[in-house]
Amino acid sequence: MEVPLRLPRAATLSVCSFLGTQVPVGCVVMHHYPSMFSHPREDAVAGIVVFLVALPLCLGIAIACGVPPVSGLVAGIVGGLVVPFISRSALSVTGPAAGLTSIVLAEVTALGSLEAFLSAVVLAGGMQFAFGVLRMGRFAALVPSAVIKGMLAAIGITIVWVQLPVAFGVDGGVLAIPTGLHPGATLITVLSLAILYGWKHTPMGKVAFLSPALIVVVGASLLAAWFRSLSGMALDPRHFVDVPLGGPAALFAALPRPDVAAFASPAVWIAAATVAIVASIETLLSLQAVDRLDPLKRHSPPDRELLAQGAANTVSGLLGGLPVTAVIVRSSANVAAGGRERFSAFMHGALLLVAVITAAPLLNDIPLAALAAVLIQVGLNLCKPALFATQVKLGYPQLLPFAITIAAVLALDLLRGVIVGIVAGIGFVLYENSRRAVVAERNGDGSLRMQFRRDGTFVSKPGIVSALDEVDDGEVVVIDGRGEYIDHDVKEVLATFVEDAHRRNIRVTLIGIDLSMAKAGGAH
């Protein structure tokens, strides 16, 4: 809905400054964001499709995080019911994200309880809201692409590793699979993966309304029910989803709550910062991807999205839910199903709420092995071999930060691993700039031409000094800096070379470089 705001000069300038626009004083400030209810029929259909995709993912991600399944459902509900009223992204859908699985696993263990972690989620929401107010959405672009890919690949490896024992019905770790696997759970996993990967090759794969993950959940539930009559194949109660029964009151009473005392813990604040930073990066990356998928090519304001995600995380933490982000899997399903506005995301959240209240007994018939298969597919998509092959083709400046980020995330934790990856990425950028700022080549007359290919900054000094050291006595040298920025440090290096050139009988010609303010020897 378009709402005209007639503001006094100071208020107009303040609002325009926050929105990054310039509006003549005295004009009407207007923002064209259609009502979320402007396409109810298309969005209702898309919302149903997204709900069918999100339901198994909400359950599976919660189980992968080692928390009650209801926490994943609460996160999905909050993401659907809160974010659409604040966000201006027409097609992104919010919910619990696989990308935060390793963080939740590590932080719940480190903080000692889910309740303490929920306090961190509440604080993380406040931090994200502050990020939005401070207009920090643009800074996500500073994270190198190789680091982001490495982070996602490490998350995928973690998800697969954690879900393998669940897929085989084993209580212990991966090493316990050979001796403890359950034949019923194993068969369900194998069949589920066959459906997930083979679905697109069947005629049913063209029906957008049908989600292969939902087919897996329904089929696995029926198969588990049949296994009850087969000796050796029957699943134990521990192999099923466990959602509290007894109606809305019992469900609400069973939800975990934040630990008020934990708000004073420095460890909780560190965990909150980790969640806030990683969730914000994942949200903004998903936002960019969804904008590319949008048939109408609309732009989603990143800072407004951070405000929405911050509010949702605060509410989710207060209600016992997992942290949320904008999620590309749900969002792409929304696009494919013909979603037009934010009502589709709201619809998916409302349907999740109805399912939790009315269908808890059915949810408890879902085998964990089926959800593990869904998550294994998600994890493998994040760390698929093609990603590694692409990084190899791009060369070591992209491959090494990618590999270092993966190793650091797996060895340390997500936030510290990303920081290590960013430092490695910056190191390679500095190295490339230091050695490739200047190209030296011989002209036909035997003179040496040194051409600046990029800005000459202090980072480039080692490479420039190395190139100048290769000049022999008596040579003719042309140094061309046209079209490039040359900072004072580099000018002092060049001034030193020019002064020394007279003694060495070197004739130097400078093109596009002013050394009038540079002092020889000042760079050393």
Buried (B, 14 or more C-beta within 10 A) or exposed (E): EEEEEEBEEEEBBEBBEEBEEEBEEEEEBEBEBBEBEBBBEBBEBBBBBBBBBBBBBBBBBBBBBEBBBBBBBBBBBBBBBBBBEBBBBBBBBBBBBBBBBBBBBBBBEBBEEBBBBBBBBBBBBBBBBBBBEEBBBEBBEEBBBBBBBBBBBBBBBBBBBBBBBBBBBBEEEBEEBEEEBBBBBBBBBBBBBEBBEEBEEEEEEEEEEEBBBBBBBBBBBEBBEEBEEEEEBBBEEEBBBBBBEEEEEEBBEBBBEBBEEBBEBEBBBBBBBBBBBBBBBBBBBBBBBBBEBBEEEBEBBBBBBBBBBBBBBBBBBBBBBBBBBBBBBBBBBBBBBBBBBBBBBBBBBBBBBEBBEEEBEBBBBBBBBBBBBBBBBBBBBBBEEEBBEBBEEEEEBBBBBBBBBBBBBBEBBBBEBBBBBBEBBBEBBBBBBBBEBBEBEEEEEEEBBBBBEBBBBBBBBBBBBEBBEEBEEEBBBBBBBEEBEBBBBBBBBBBBBBBBBEEEEBEBEBEEBEBEEBEBEEBE
